[in-house]
Amino acid sequence: MAILIINFSSLNDSEFLTKARFINTSLGKHPALSGEYPSYVPSLKVLDQSIQEMQAACDAAAHRDSQKIKLKNEARKKVDGNLKKIGQHLELFAADDVSLLQNSGYDLRRSAIKVKGANALASPHLAVRHGDLSGTMIAKGNRVPTAGSYELQFTDGDPTVEESWRQQGIYVAISRIEVTGVQPGKNYSFRMRGISSHGPGVWSLVCTLMAI
């Protein structure tokens, strides 16, 4: 069963680079996932090098030179291939242990997030986008059955470190939550969970976005 989302075609080049760096950093800090990979799997060093090459190619293609755009696209394919191979290896290594992969930096398929216990709340689906004004972001979640309110947390640090998370607030309406005071050029990660009379539910997948 596929657990990780390894298709990044919906991301533009900037978003793709941010995601690739996030995965590389997350894996490097994960004691169980940062070890030596088999010879047929790109190492984290190889992944990092391909990310740097793509960044350089993107910078070179900024003036819309057709040949440089072609080289940029080829560099992206290289990073994409590395991410796919690493992701497939991690799935085999984890042997369907979802908890082992939740801090890998990859997004997990929603079907992989299982709810434990009769009273446990499912995780809401969280989306984050840029606000209309610089320094703002908009978070949006879907309602979860039996949840009376929702907790939104954020971090501008390492999202794989639990202590780095801070509470943004507790909300009843979650169709549009405006987050202000974010610093342009900095990455922010968000997560959300429902709260019922039985307590809090499962955290959503982490959404990471660079503020503008």
N, C-alpha and C positions, 0 to 999 in steps of 0.2 A: 504494500500500500504506500503510495507516494504521500509524504508528509510535508516536505518543504516546497515552497513555491520557487521554482528556478527559471521561470519565464519572466524576463524583464522588458519585453518588447513595448509595454505601455509607458515606460519611463523615457523622458528625453535624456539627452546626453548628460546634463548637469545632475538630474535626479539619479541617473544610473551610476555616475561616479560617486555620488554621496552614498548610495546604497552599497556599492562595492567596497568603499572604504569602511563603512560601518560593519559589514560582514567580516572584513579582514581584521579589524580591530577587535571585534567581539570574539572571534575564534582565537586570536592571539592571547586573549585574557582568560579563556576558558580552560581550566586545567585538564579536562577530559577530552577536549576537542582540538587542542593546540599541539598535540604530539606529532611524531613523525608519520607521514602518510606513505602508503605504498608507492612504488616507483611510477605507476600509471596515473597517479593523482597529482595534480600540480601542488607544490608546497605553498605555504603562505608567503614565502619570500618571492616565489614566482608570480603569485597573484599580485603582490604589492608592486613588483616591477612592471607588470602589464598595466596596472592602474596608472602608474606614473607615465608610462608610454602613451596611454590614451589621453591623459591630461595635457601632455606636451603636444600631441596631435590636435587636440581641440583648440589649444592656444594658437597653433600654427594655422588652423583653418578658420580663424575668426574673421579673416578678410574675404571669405567665400571663394577662395581659389579652388577650382574644381579638382585638381590633382591632390591638394592637401585635404579636401573633404573626403576623397576616396581613401586616403591613408588613415584619416580619422575613423572612418567606418570600419576599416580593416582592424584597427586597434581595438575598437569596441567589440568586434566579433571575438577577438582573442580573449578579452576580459570575460565576455559572456561565456565562452567555452570553458574557461577556468572555473568560473562560478558554478556552472552546471556539473562539471566533473567532481568538484569538491562537494557540492550538495548531494549528489548521488552516493558518493562514498560515505558521507555522514549518515545518510538514511540507513545504509547497510550496517554501519558501525553501531548506530544507536539501537538497531533491532526493534523498531517501533516504540522505543522509550521516548515519548513525546517530551517529558520533562527534561531530558538531556539536551533536546534541541531548541528549547524555548529561548535560550540565551545565545544561540548561534549567530544571530544577526539576520538570518533568513526569516522571511515571513512563513508562518505555518498555515496550511490549509485549514479552513474552519472545521471540516469534518474530523480533523485530528485532535481537536480540543474536546475532550470528553468531560462531561459533568459527573461528579461523584456524589452520591448521596441523594436520597429522595427529595430533600429540600434545597439542594444546591441550585443556584441560579446559573444559567448559561451566560457566556460572555457576550456583551453587546458588540456590535460591529461599529468600529470607530473610524472616522475619516477626518483629516485635518487639511485645511487649505489656507492660502494667504488671505488676509483681510483686504478690504478696500483701501485702507490706509497703511502706510509704512509703519512697521512696528506692531502690527496686529495679526492675529491668526484666528481662524474660525474652526471650532471643533463641532462635530455632529455625530450623534450616536443613534442607534435604533433602540426602541423600547424592548425590554425583556419581560416576559410574563411574570407577574407577582412582584416585580420590583417597584418599590414606592419612590425611590430616589436613586441618584447615581453619583458616584465619586469620580472626579477627574483629577489625575495627577500629572505632573510634568517634571522634566529635568533638562537642564542644559549641560549636564555632565554625562557620565557613563551610564547608560540605561541598564547595563548588566549588573550594576552595583545597587543593591536594594536601598542602601542608605542615601543614595543620591536623589531619590524621588521626593518631591514635595507636593503637597495638596494644592490644587488650583481652586477647588470648591466642591460643595455638595449641591446637586441640582435636581429639580423635579422635571423641568422641561429641558430636553437635550437635542432638540432639532437645530439649534443654533446657539453655540456658546462662544462669545467673543473673548479672546485672550489678548490683553494689551500689555505693553511694556516689554515686548520681546526685542532683542537687539539684532538689527540687520547683520547678516553675514554669519550668524551663529546658528548651530543646529539645536533644535528643541525636539524632545521626544515626549509623547503623550500616551496615557493608558486610561481605561475607564472600566468600572465595574458597577453592577447593580447592587442595591441594598434592599433587603426585605426584612420582615419581622424575624426571620431566622438568621439574619446577619448578612455580611457581604458575600457576593458571588465571585465568579472567576474573572480575572483581569482579561481585558481584550488584548488582541495583538497590539504591539507597540507601533505607533505611527511616528516617524521622524521626518522633519521638514526644516529646511533652512529658512530663517526669517529674512525678509526683504524690506 
